[in-house]
């Protein structure tokens, strides 16, 4: 399966959309771990989306990447609250 570049766009979105969480993760040395976890989740979702295609072409890979980014990078207020709860014990 193709590999998706997710860490960089996610990190930028985290800095812009959830700056408090970004600062807390960085301050407590958990940013790299969090990025690895989210990148793994994104890659799994990407692979799942492409699973139905025997030999996915550029259009299928692009569409799958856009779905993953739209799902995992756009931090809604509910996601921000959930993320804050996940890291409240830092």
C-alpha positions in Angstrom: 0.0 0.0 0.0 1.2 3.6 -0.6 2.3 5.6 2.3 0.5 8.8 3.2 2.3 12.0 4.4 0.3 13.0 7.4 2.5 14.1 10.2 3.5 17.5 8.8 -0.1 18.7 7.9 -1.4 17.3 11.2 1.3 19.1 13.2 0.5 22.4 11.4 -3.2 22.0 12.0 -2.6 21.1 15.7 -0.5 24.3 16.1 -3.2 26.5 14.5 -6.4 24.8 15.7 -5.5 23.4 19.1 -2.5 25.5 20.3 -3.0 24.7 24.0 -2.9 21.0 23.3 0.2 21.5 21.1 2.0 23.4 23.9 1.0 20.8 26.5 2.2 17.9 24.4 5.5 19.7 23.6 6.0 20.8 27.2 5.6 17.2 28.5 7.7 15.6 25.8 4.7 13.7 24.3 4.4 15.5 20.9 6.5 12.9 19.0 4.5 10.1 20.5 1.2 11.8 19.7 2.3 12.4 16.1 3.3 8.8 15.6 0.0 7.6 17.0 -2.0 9.9 14.8 0.1 9.1 11.7 -0.4 5.4 12.3 -4.2 6.0 12.7 -4.2 8.1 9.5 -2.2 5.4 7.6 -4.6 2.7 8.8 -7.6 4.8 7.6 -5.9 5.5 4.3 -5.2 1.8 3.8 -8.8 0.9 4.7 -10.1 3.4 2.1 -7.9 1.9 -0.6 -8.5 -1.7 0.4 -11.3 -2.1 -2.2 -9.1 -1.1 -5.1 -6.9 -3.8 -6.5 -4.3 -1.3 -7.9 -5.3 2.2 -6.7 -4.3 4.9 -9.1 -3.4 8.5 -8.4 -7.1 9.6 -8.3 -8.0 7.0 -5.7 -5.0 7.7 -3.6 -5.7 11.5 -3.7 -9.3 11.0 -2.8 -8.4 8.7 0.1 -5.8 11.2 1.3 -8.3 14.0 1.2 -10.8 12.0 3.2 -8.2 11.1 5.8 -7.1 14.7 6.2 -10.6 16.1 6.3 -11.5 13.6 9.0 -8.4 13.7 11.1 -7.1 17.3 10.7 -10.1 19.5 11.0 -10.5 19.9 14.7 -14.1 20.4 15.6 -15.0 21.9 19.0 -16.0 18.4 20.1 -12.6 16.9 19.0 -10.7 19.7 20.8 -12.6 18.8 24.0 -11.9 15.1 23.5 -8.3 15.8 22.9 -8.1 18.0 25.9 -9.6 15.2 28.0 -7.2 12.6 26.6 -4.2 14.7 27.6 -5.5 16.3 30.8 -3.3 13.9 32.9 0.0 15.1 31.4 
